[in-house]
Amino acid sequence: MRCMHCGANIPDDRMICPECGAEVQIVPDYNPLEDVLAREVKGSVEGATRQISSSDVRRYNRRADLTQNINSTRVLSQGELDRLREERRERMRRPGEGAQRNVRSTGNMGRRTGGMRNTEDAPRRTGGGVRGTGNIRSTGSIRNTGSVRQSRDQNLRSRDERRRQQQIRKREAAKKRRRNLLITLFLLLVLIGLGIYVVYQNSYTGVMKKGYNALQSGDYAEAENYFNRAIVKDESRAEAYTGLSEIYIEQNDLDAAESVFLTALETQPTNEGLYQAVIDFYMETEQPEKISPLLEDCESESVLNAVSEYVSSAPVFSLEGGTYEEVQEVRISSPTGGTIYYTTDGTDPTTSSTKYQEPVLLQEEGEVEIRAIAVNDKDIPSVVSSAKYTIEFPIASAPAVNPATGQYTEPTQITITVPDGYTAYYTMDGTTPTSESSRYTGPVDMPANQQIIFNAVLINNSNGKATDVTTRNYITRSE
């Protein structure tokens, strides 16, 4: 221990400081047991020493624990003292860190308590009872120190155990909450899934799926029922009409399949999806020639724009149909492009007909009907365009022949007026001239002393048609 005056170390067996010579005074920490000890000492001096009961000791021990005063002492009965000594021996026999700490602590307390020998000496002079009290006091202080530390360690271990148990309970509670939450979410997802399934089964898509399943199994009546249910749910969607048409296609009834679409278009003339479904039907059943008539009757610009790639406009003729007196030339074109095919015998053209490459020449007199179609890039033929043309070449008047009929006594030449585009032919024996008769190339000499009948005709160089015959009667005489 250290001197309270100079701070020098004082050996345990010395009561005077070797440096400053001050007397060592032992002042123990305050402990309520000191009051009891004082009363005990006083009772011993008076010859009426009283032992302290176990209940008093436990009560004061509890107070000592609360105040954390490990240096306080207490007075024990001989039985308690023996019991504590026996417990100490047992602890000493068990090796461990806690026992070693208790031994060191007890040793220190013993050294600190050694300074109380003066207190023991004073009562020793009064009698043996007082000496016994001093021994008990000293030993009790040592025992109390170990017990306090042991109790504190037990309290700490108890608190740690309680804390650990609380943490375990918290973790278990958190696990339980997470488990309950997962179960709740799982049940919620199951309910949502069931709701979605029920809604889907009764939705347009669900009913359509049932219809196609029935169609694949060959149950046409059930399939028709489902497709009609889908139409009731949404008549503007074309899928259900396509499903109905496939029922008839499976039964090789293309007319009934076509009727499904055409009937729907009567009440929905602006339904773009329905028009597309009809076009797809015609393409799949190899009836592309029906697409153009369908679109020809459509008055909706939005529909025509939506299916513009399938539009094939009818050809246009450069010459209107009618009657013409001259050779004519007819050009054919298509507003939407494509390849043009035509006929001139009045029959409907196909892709096997004459392909239009140059204007059609009308040079024969008579009536001609031209029919044409245009085929677009998707091989969809247009509707047929047609026009009738009549060629009637004009007939010239009978040719003018000079001189006039009469009697001539002098040599005279006969002339025929020939207009452009004609050739004149004549005879002098009264027969009707043809293209096989004598061709007029210039004035013809009138024979002398004869009576002749001169007939002349004009034949059109383009069509071979002949004009009326001009007849002249000549009599020639010589003087």
C-alpha positions as CSV (number, residue, x, y, z in Angstrom):
1,M,0.0,0.0,0.0
2,R,1.0,3.6,-0.4
3,C,1.5,6.4,2.2
4,M,-1.3,8.9,2.3
5,H,1.3,11.7,3.0
6,C,4.3,11.1,0.6
7,G,3.0,8.4,-1.7
8,A,5.8,5.9,-0.9
9,N,5.2,2.2,-0.9
10,I,4.7,0.7,2.6
11,P,5.4,-3.0,3.2
12,D,2.5,-5.0,4.4
13,D,4.2,-5.8,7.7
14,R,5.0,-2.2,8.5
15,M,2.6,0.3,10.2
16,I,5.0,3.3,9.8
17,C,6.0,4.9,6.5
18,P,9.8,4.3,5.9
19,E,10.1,7.7,4.1
20,C,8.2,10.3,6.1
21,G,7.6,8.3,9.3
22,A,3.9,8.9,9.3
23,E,1.8,6.3,11.1
24,V,-0.4,4.1,8.9
25,Q,-4.1,4.4,9.6
26,I,-6.4,1.9,8.1
27,V,-9.8,3.4,7.2
28,P,-12.0,0.8,5.6
29,D,-14.7,1.7,3.2
30,Y,-18.1,2.4,4.7
31,N,-20.2,-0.6,5.1
32,P,-23.4,-1.0,7.1
33,L,-21.9,-4.1,8.7
34,E,-19.5,-1.8,10.5
35,D,-22.4,-0.6,12.6
36,V,-23.2,-4.2,13.4
37,L,-19.6,-4.9,14.2
38,A,-19.4,-1.9,16.4
39,R,-22.4,-3.0,18.4
40,E,-20.9,-6.5,18.6
41,V,-17.6,-5.1,20.0
42,K,-19.5,-3.0,22.4
43,G,-21.5,-5.9,23.6
44,S,-18.4,-8.0,24.0
45,V,-16.9,-5.3,26.2
46,E,-20.0,-5.2,28.3
47,G,-20.0,-9.0,28.5
48,A,-23.1,-9.4,26.4
49,T,-21.9,-10.4,23.0
50,R,-24.7,-11.3,20.6
51,Q,-24.3,-13.3,17.3
52,I,-25.9,-12.1,14.1
53,S,-28.6,-14.2,12.5
54,S,-28.4,-15.5,8.9
55,S,-31.3,-13.4,7.8
56,D,-29.5,-10.2,8.9
57,V,-26.4,-11.4,7.0
58,R,-28.4,-12.0,3.8
59,R,-30.1,-8.7,4.1
60,Y,-26.9,-6.8,4.5
61,N,-25.3,-8.8,1.8
62,R,-28.0,-7.6,-0.6
63,R,-27.4,-4.0,0.4
64,A,-23.7,-4.6,-0.1
65,D,-24.4,-5.9,-3.6
66,L,-26.4,-2.8,-4.4
67,T,-23.8,-0.4,-3.2
68,Q,-21.0,-2.4,-5.0
69,N,-18.8,-2.0,-1.9
70,I,-16.5,-5.0,-2.1
71,N,-14.3,-3.9,0.8
72,S,-17.0,-4.1,3.5
73,T,-17.0,-6.8,6.2
74,R,-19.6,-8.7,8.1
75,V,-19.8,-10.9,11.2
76,L,-20.8,-14.5,10.7
77,S,-21.8,-17.3,13.1
78,Q,-19.4,-20.2,13.6
79,G,-21.6,-22.5,11.5
80,E,-21.8,-20.1,8.7
81,L,-18.1,-19.5,8.9
82,D,-17.4,-23.2,8.7
83,R,-19.7,-23.6,5.7
84,L,-18.1,-20.7,3.8
85,R,-14.6,-22.2,4.5
86,E,-15.7,-25.5,3.2
87,E,-17.1,-23.9,0.0
88,R,-13.8,-22.0,-0.4
89,R,-11.9,-25.2,-0.2
90,E,-14.1,-26.8,-2.8
91,R,-13.5,-23.8,-5.1
92,M,-9.8,-24.0,-4.5
93,R,-9.8,-27.6,-5.5
94,R,-11.4,-26.8,-8.9
95,P,-8.9,-25.1,-11.3
96,G,-10.2,-22.1,-13.2
97,E,-9.8,-18.5,-14.0
98,G,-12.7,-17.5,-11.7
99,A,-11.1,-19.3,-8.7
100,Q,-7.8,-17.7,-9.3
101,R,-9.4,-14.3,-9.4
102,N,-11.2,-15.0,-6.1
103,V,-7.9,-16.2,-4.5
104,R,-6.0,-13.1,-5.6
105,S,-8.9,-10.9,-4.5
106,T,-9.1,-12.6,-1.2
107,G,-5.4,-12.3,-0.6
108,N,-5.5,-8.6,-1.3
109,M,-8.4,-8.1,1.0
110,G,-6.5,-10.1,3.7
111,R,-3.6,-7.7,3.4
112,R,-5.9,-4.7,3.6
113,T,-7.6,-6.2,6.6
114,G,-4.3,-6.8,8.3
115,G,-4.2,-3.2,9.4
116,M,-7.0,-3.9,11.7
117,R,-4.8,-5.7,14.2
118,N,-4.8,-2.6,16.3
119,T,-8.5,-2.9,16.5
120,E,-8.1,-6.6,17.5
121,D,-5.5,-5.8,20.1
122,A,-7.8,-3.3,21.9
123,P,-10.6,-5.7,22.5
124,R,-8.1,-8.5,23.2
125,R,-7.3,-6.7,26.5
126,T,-10.9,-6.9,27.4
127,G,-11.3,-10.6,27.1
128,G,-11.4,-13.7,24.9
129,G,-14.8,-12.8,23.5
130,V,-13.5,-9.8,21.8
131,R,-10.6,-11.7,20.2
132,G,-13.1,-14.1,18.6
133,T,-15.1,-11.2,17.2
134,G,-12.0,-9.7,15.5
135,N,-11.2,-13.1,13.8
136,I,-14.7,-13.4,12.5
137,R,-14.7,-9.9,11.3
138,S,-11.5,-10.4,9.4
139,T,-12.5,-13.7,7.8
140,G,-16.0,-12.4,7.0
141,S,-14.5,-9.6,5.0
142,I,-12.5,-12.0,2.9
143,R,-15.4,-14.3,2.4
144,N,-17.7,-11.5,1.6
145,T,-15.4,-10.2,-1.2
146,G,-15.4,-13.6,-3.0
147,S,-19.1,-14.0,-2.6
148,V,-19.8,-10.5,-4.0
149,R,-17.6,-11.1,-7.1
150,Q,-19.2,-14.5,-7.6
151,S,-22.7,-13.0,-7.3
152,R,-21.7,-10.2,-9.7
153,D,-20.4,-12.8,-12.2
154,Q,-23.6,-14.8,-11.9
155,N,-25.6,-11.6,-12.5
156,L,-23.6,-10.8,-15.6
157,R,-24.0,-14.3,-16.9
158,S,-27.7,-14.2,-16.1
159,R,-28.0,-10.9,-18.0
160,D,-26.1,-12.3,-20.9
161,E,-28.3,-15.3,-20.9
162,R,-31.4,-13.2,-20.8
163,R,-30.1,-11.0,-23.6
164,R,-29.2,-14.1,-25.7
165,Q,-32.7,-15.6,-25.0
166,Q,-34.3,-12.3,-26.0
167,Q,-32.3,-12.2,-29.2
168,I,-33.3,-15.8,-30.0
169,R,-36.9,-15.0,-29.4
170,K,-36.7,-11.9,-31.6
171,R,-35.1,-14.0,-34.4
172,E,-37.8,-16.6,-34.0
173,A,-40.5,-13.9,-34.1
174,A,-38.9,-12.4,-37.2
175,K,-38.8,-15.8,-38.9
176,K,-42.4,-16.4,-38.0
177,R,-43.4,-13.0,-39.3
178,R,-41.6,-13.7,-42.6
179,R,-43.1,-17.1,-42.8
180,N,-46.6,-15.7,-42.3
181,L,-45.9,-13.0,-44.8
182,L,-44.7,-15.5,-47.4
183,I,-47.7,-17.7,-46.8
184,T,-50.0,-14.7,-47.1
185,L,-48.3,-13.6,-50.4
186,F,-48.5,-17.2,-51.7
187,L,-52.2,-17.4,-51.0
188,L,-52.8,-14.0,-52.5
189,L,-50.9,-15.0,-55.7
190,V,-53.0,-18.2,-55.8
191,L,-56.2,-16.2,-55.5
192,I,-55.1,-13.8,-58.2
193,G,-54.1,-16.6,-60.4
194,L,-57.5,-18.3,-60.0
195,G,-59.2,-15.0,-60.7
196,I,-57.1,-14.5,-63.8
197,Y,-57.8,-18.0,-65.0
198,V,-61.6,-17.6,-64.5
199,V,-61.6,-14.3,-66.3
200,Y,-59.4,-15.7,-69.1
201,Q,-61.7,-18.7,-69.6
202,N,-64.7,-16.4,-70.1
203,S,-62.8,-13.7,-72.1
204,Y,-62.8,-13.4,-75.9
205,T,-59.4,-15.1,-76.2
206,G,-60.4,-17.9,-73.9
207,V,-63.6,-18.6,-75.8
208,M,-61.7,-18.5,-79.1
209,K,-59.2,-21.0,-77.7
210,K,-62.0,-23.4,-76.7
211,G,-63.5,-23.0,-80.2
212,Y,-60.3,-24.0,-81.9
213,N,-59.8,-26.9,-79.6
214,A,-63.3,-28.1,-80.5
215,L,-62.5,-27.5,-84.2
216,Q,-59.3,-29.6,-84.0
217,S,-61.2,-32.4,-82.3
218,G,-63.8,-32.4,-85.1
219,D,-66.7,-31.2,-83.0
220,Y,-68.0,-28.6,-85.4
221,A,-71.2,-27.8,-83.6
222,E,-69.3,-27.1,-80.4
223,A,-66.8,-25.0,-82.2
224,E,-69.5,-23.0,-83.9
225,N,-71.1,-22.3,-80.6
226,Y,-67.9,-21.0,-79.1
227,F,-67.1,-18.8,-82.2
228,N,-70.6,-17.3,-82.0
229,R,-70.1,-16.6,-78.3
230,A,-67.0,-14.7,-79.2
231,I,-68.8,-12.7,-81.8
232,V,-71.4,-11.7,-79.2
233,K,-68.6,-10.6,-76.9
234,D,-67.0,-8.4,-79.6
235,E,-68.4,-8.4,-83.1
236,S,-65.8,-6.0,-84.4
237,R,-62.9,-8.5,-84.1
238,A,-62.4,-10.7,-87.2
239,E,-60.9,-13.7,-85.5
240,A,-64.3,-15.3,-84.6
241,Y,-65.5,-14.9,-88.3
242,T,-62.3,-16.6,-89.5
243,G,-63.0,-19.4,-87.0
244,L,-66.5,-19.9,-88.4
245,S,-65.2,-19.9,-92.0
246,E,-62.7,-22.6,-91.1
247,I,-65.5,-24.8,-89.9
248,Y,-67.0,-24.7,-93.4
249,I,-63.6,-25.0,-95.1
250,E,-63.0,-28.2,-93.2
251,Q,-66.3,-29.4,-94.7
252,N,-65.3,-28.2,-98.2
253,D,-68.1,-25.6,-98.4
254,L,-66.3,-22.5,-99.6
255,D,-69.5,-20.7,-100.5
256,A,-70.7,-20.9,-96.9
257,A,-67.3,-19.9,-95.7
258,E,-67.3,-16.8,-98.0
259,S,-70.9,-16.0,-96.9
260,V,-69.7,-15.7,-93.2
261,F,-67.5,-12.7,-94.2
262,L,-69.8,-11.1,-96.7
263,T,-72.8,-11.2,-94.3
264,A,-70.7,-9.5,-91.6
265,L,-69.5,-6.8,-94.0
266,E,-73.1,-5.8,-94.7
267,T,-73.4,-4.4,-91.2
268,Q,-69.7,-3.4,-90.8
269,P,-68.7,-1.8,-94.1
270,T,-65.8,0.1,-92.5
271,N,-64.2,-2.7,-90.5
272,E,-60.6,-2.9,-91.7
273,G,-59.8,-6.1,-89.9
274,L,-62.8,-7.8,-91.4
275,Y,-61.8,-6.8,-94.9
276,Q,-58.3,-8.1,-94.2
277,A,-59.8,-11.4,-93.0
278,V,-61.8,-11.8,-96.3
279,I,-58.7,-11.1,-98.4
280,D,-56.8,-13.7,-96.4
281,F,-59.6,-16.2,-97.0
282,Y,-59.5,-15.6,-100.8
283,M,-55.7,-15.9,-100.9
284,E,-55.7,-19.1,-98.9
285,T,-58.4,-20.7,-101.0
286,E,-56.7,-19.6,-104.3
287,Q,-59.5,-17.2,-105.3
288,P,-57.5,-13.9,-105.8
289,E,-59.8,-12.8,-108.7
290,K,-62.5,-12.1,-106.1
291,I,-60.5,-9.6,-104.2
292,S,-60.8,-6.7,-106.7
293,P,-64.6,-7.0,-107.0
294,L,-64.8,-6.9,-103.2
295,L,-62.6,-3.8,-103.0
296,E,-64.4,-2.2,-106.0
297,D,-67.6,-1.9,-104.0
298,C,-65.8,-0.5,-100.9
299,E,-66.4,3.1,-100.3
300,S,-64.3,3.5,-97.1
301,E,-61.0,5.3,-97.8
302,S,-59.6,4.0,-94.5
303,V,-60.2,0.5,-95.5
304,L,-58.7,1.0,-99.0
305,N,-55.6,2.6,-97.4
306,A,-55.3,-0.3,-94.9
307,V,-55.3,-2.9,-97.7
308,S,-53.7,-0.8,-100.4
309,E,-51.1,-3.5,-101.3
310,Y,-54.0,-5.7,-102.5
311,V,-55.7,-3.0,-104.6
312,S,-55.4,-3.6,-108.3
313,S,-57.1,-0.9,-110.3
314,A,-58.9,-1.7,-113.6
315,P,-57.1,-0.6,-116.8
316,V,-58.0,2.6,-118.6
317,F,-58.3,3.0,-122.4
318,S,-57.0,6.0,-124.2
319,L,-59.9,5.9,-126.8
320,E,-63.5,5.9,-125.7
321,G,-65.7,3.3,-127.3
322,G,-67.7,4.4,-130.4
323,T,-67.9,4.5,-134.2
324,Y,-64.9,5.8,-136.2
325,E,-64.4,6.3,-140.0
326,E,-60.7,5.9,-139.9
327,V,-58.1,3.5,-138.6
328,Q,-57.7,3.9,-134.8
329,E,-55.0,3.2,-132.2
330,V,-55.9,2.3,-128.6
331,R,-53.5,2.6,-125.6
332,I,-54.2,0.8,-122.3
333,S,-52.8,1.8,-118.8
334,S,-53.3,0.9,-115.1
335,P,-53.5,3.6,-112.3
336,T,-51.8,1.2,-109.8
337,G,-49.4,-0.4,-112.3
338,G,-48.9,-4.0,-112.9
339,T,-49.1,-6.2,-116.0
340,I,-51.9,-5.8,-118.5
341,Y,-53.5,-8.6,-120.4
342,Y,-56.3,-8.0,-123.1
343,T,-58.5,-9.7,-125.7
344,T,-60.3,-8.3,-128.8
345,D,-62.9,-11.1,-129.3
346,G,-65.1,-10.1,-126.4
347,T,-63.9,-12.8,-124.0
348,D,-62.6,-12.1,-120.4
349,P,-58.8,-11.9,-120.4
350,T,-56.6,-14.0,-118.1
351,T,-52.9,-14.1,-117.5
352,S,-52.8,-16.4,-120.5
353,S,-54.3,-13.8,-122.8
354,T,-52.3,-11.3,-125.0
355,K,-49.9,-9.3,-122.9
356,Y,-50.2,-5.6,-123.6
357,Q,-46.9,-4.2,-124.9
358,E,-47.9,-1.7,-127.7
359,P,-51.1,0.2,-128.7
360,V,-53.9,-1.9,-130.3
361,L,-54.4,-0.9,-134.0
362,L,-58.1,-0.9,-135.2
363,Q,-57.7,-1.0,-139.0
364,E,-60.4,-3.4,-140.0
365,E,-63.9,-2.1,-140.8
366,G,-66.4,-3.5,-138.4
367,E,-67.0,-3.8,-134.6
368,V,-64.3,-4.7,-132.1
369,E,-64.6,-5.1,-128.3
370,I,-61.4,-4.8,-126.2
371,R,-61.3,-6.3,-122.7
372,A,-58.4,-5.9,-120.4
373,I,-57.2,-6.6,-116.8
374,A,-54.2,-5.5,-114.7
375,V,-52.4,-7.9,-112.4
376,N,-50.5,-6.3,-109.4
377,D,-47.3,-7.5,-107.6
378,K,-49.4,-9.8,-105.4
379,D,-50.8,-11.5,-108.5
380,I,-54.2,-10.1,-107.9
381,P,-56.1,-9.4,-111.1
382,S,-58.3,-6.3,-111.3
383,V,-61.8,-6.2,-112.5
384,V,-62.3,-6.3,-116.3
385,S,-62.3,-3.1,-118.3
386,S,-64.0,-3.2,-121.7
387,A,-64.8,-0.9,-124.7
388,K,-66.5,-1.4,-128.1
389,Y,-65.2,0.2,-131.3
390,T,-66.9,0.3,-134.7
391,I,-64.9,1.3,-137.8
392,E,-66.9,2.4,-140.8
393,F,-64.8,3.8,-143.6
394,P,-66.7,6.5,-145.7
395,I,-67.8,5.5,-149.2
396,A,-66.8,7.9,-152.0
397,S,-69.3,9.0,-154.6
398,A,-69.3,7.3,-157.9
399,P,-66.2,8.4,-159.9
400,A,-66.5,11.3,-162.2
401,V,-66.0,10.2,-165.9
402,N,-65.5,12.7,-168.7
403,P,-66.7,13.3,-171.4
404,A,-70.4,12.8,-170.9
405,T,-72.5,10.3,-172.8
406,G,-73.0,11.2,-176.5
407,Q,-71.9,10.8,-180.2
408,Y,-68.5,11.9,-181.1
409,T,-67.1,12.3,-184.6
410,E,-63.6,13.2,-183.6
411,P,-61.1,11.1,-181.6
412,T,-61.7,11.8,-177.9
413,Q,-60.0,10.7,-174.6
414,I,-62.0,9.4,-171.6
415,T,-60.8,10.5,-168.1
416,I,-61.7,9.3,-164.5
417,T,-61.3,11.5,-161.4
418,V,-59.6,9.4,-158.7
419,P,-59.5,10.8,-155.1
420,D,-56.7,9.9,-152.7
421,G,-56.8,6.5,-151.2
422,Y,-58.7,5.0,-154.1
423,T,-57.9,3.2,-157.3
424,A,-60.1,3.4,-160.4
425,Y,-61.0,0.4,-162.5
426,Y,-63.1,0.4,-165.8
427,T,-64.6,-1.8,-168.5
428,M,-65.7,-0.9,-172.1
429,D,-68.0,-3.8,-172.8
430,G,-70.8,-2.9,-170.4
431,T,-69.7,-5.2,-167.6
432,T,-69.3,-4.1,-163.9
433,P,-65.7,-3.3,-163.2
434,T,-63.9,-4.9,-160.2
435,S,-60.4,-4.9,-158.9
436,E,-59.7,-7.5,-161.6
437,S,-60.7,-5.1,-164.4
438,S,-58.5,-2.7,-166.3
439,R,-56.9,-0.3,-163.8
440,Y,-57.1,3.3,-164.7
441,T,-53.7,4.9,-164.9
442,G,-54.5,7.8,-167.2
443,P,-56.8,9.0,-170.1
444,V,-58.3,6.2,-172.2
445,D,-58.7,6.7,-176.0
446,M,-62.3,6.4,-177.2
447,P,-62.4,3.8,-180.1
448,A,-63.6,5.1,-183.5
449,N,-66.8,4.1,-185.3
450,Q,-68.1,2.0,-182.4
451,Q,-70.8,2.2,-179.7
452,I,-69.3,1.4,-176.3
453,I,-70.6,1.3,-172.7
454,F,-67.9,2.6,-170.4
455,N,-68.2,1.7,-166.7
456,A,-65.9,3.0,-164.0
457,V,-65.5,2.3,-160.2
458,L,-63.4,3.4,-157.3
459,I,-62.0,0.9,-154.8
460,N,-60.8,2.0,-151.3
461,N,-57.1,1.1,-150.9
462,S,-57.5,0.5,-147.1
463,N,-60.6,-1.8,-147.0
464,G,-61.2,-2.7,-150.6
465,K,-64.6,-1.3,-150.6
466,A,-65.9,-0.2,-154.0
467,T,-67.9,2.8,-154.8
468,D,-70.9,3.0,-157.1
469,V,-70.3,2.4,-160.8
470,T,-70.4,5.4,-163.2
471,T,-71.6,4.4,-166.7
472,R,-71.1,6.3,-170.0
473,N,-72.5,5.4,-173.4
474,Y,-70.4,6.6,-176.4
475,I,-71.0,6.4,-180.1
476,T,-68.2,7.4,-182.4
477,R,-68.4,8.0,-186.3
478,S,-65.8,9.2,-188.7
479,E,-66.7,11.8,-191.3
